[in-house]
Amino acid sequence: MGLFKPAWMSKNQARALASVEAMEDEATLRRVVAEAPLENVRIRAAVKIDDQELYKHYARLEADSHLGYAMAMRIDDIDFLWEFIRRESCTGVVLSNIRDRIDTLTAKKRDAENRKKLAEIPSLNDIARLVDIATSDHRQDVGCFDQVRVYGAPTPRSTEDNMREAAIERLAELGADDALIEVAHDQNATLSNTAEKAVAKITDQRKLFQLASDDTLGWHARKAAVDALSDRALLDQLTKMTSQHGPLELPIEKAAEERIQQIRSEELCHGEHDWELTGLEYGGLGEYAYYRCKRCGIERHEVNRY
Ligand SMILES: [Zn+2]
C-alpha cells in the first residue's frame, strides 16, 4: 500500500513541494495541510488556499509551530493577532514580527478610515469639526516616520495632509474667516504649514492686515498674510508700523515692501516687462545674467549652465 503514497506524503521535501506546487484541487490541498508529514509542505499548501478561517484554525491549533507562525503572519484580524502574542510562549522574533504586522495592519486600517473621512470633508458643514481636522497633529499621521524628506524631492504627502488641506478649502468655501484665523493661531497648524495655507484663503483686507501685524502668529503665516494683501494703503501702513518696531519686525517690513513693488510692477507692466541686461557674472555653474525692467524696476537673473 505504501508503494502508492501520493507525492505530497513523501519525506523528500523537494518532491513533496513540487507536487503541492502543481496541485489545484482545494480539497486535496486541505488534506495536505492536515496530513502531510513535512511542515514546510503543509505551510505551502495552506498558503495556496488563501482562507483566513483556515489560517486562524491552525494558528490556534499549532500556535507554537512554524505552521502556526506562518499562518499568523497571513492573518488580517488585528484582535486575533493580539490574542496570539499574548500567549506566554510567544517570544523573540515571532513576537516582534507579529507585533510589526499588527502595527502595519493598524496603520492601514486607520489610513483607510481617513481616506473615507477625506472624501466626506467637501460636504461637511460643522465648522468646529473642520477646525479640528485642520489643526490635527501631523506627528500622529499614519506613516509619519516613513515620510523621509529628501532634499530636492517633493515632500511626500500623507492622507492626513490632504485632510487638513481639504478642511481649509471647505472652511474657505463656507466663508468661515474666523475659523481660518483660529487655525492660523494653532500650534499644530504652525508646525505642519497649515497655518499659512489657512491665511492664504482669507481675502478680507482688514483681516489680512491684522494677521500680518499680529506678532503672536508664526512668521510664515504673517508672510502669507502680506502676500495676500493687495490694498496699497494698508501695505504702506504696515511698512510704517513695522519700521517703528525695530529689527524684530524687519522680515515683515521687507515682505511688505516686496509686495508693494510687486503690485506696482503688475500695474505698470501687466506681466510684460521691458528687460535690460544689467550685469554678467561667471561662476561654478555657468554664466549669470542679471536683468532689470526699465519700466517697473523689478529684477531677475538667469543661469546659463556650461
Ligand atoms: Zn516691468
Residues whose N, C-alpha, C, O or C-beta is under 5 A from the ligand:
A	BS01	ZN	S265 C269 E272 H273 D274 C293 R295 C296 G297
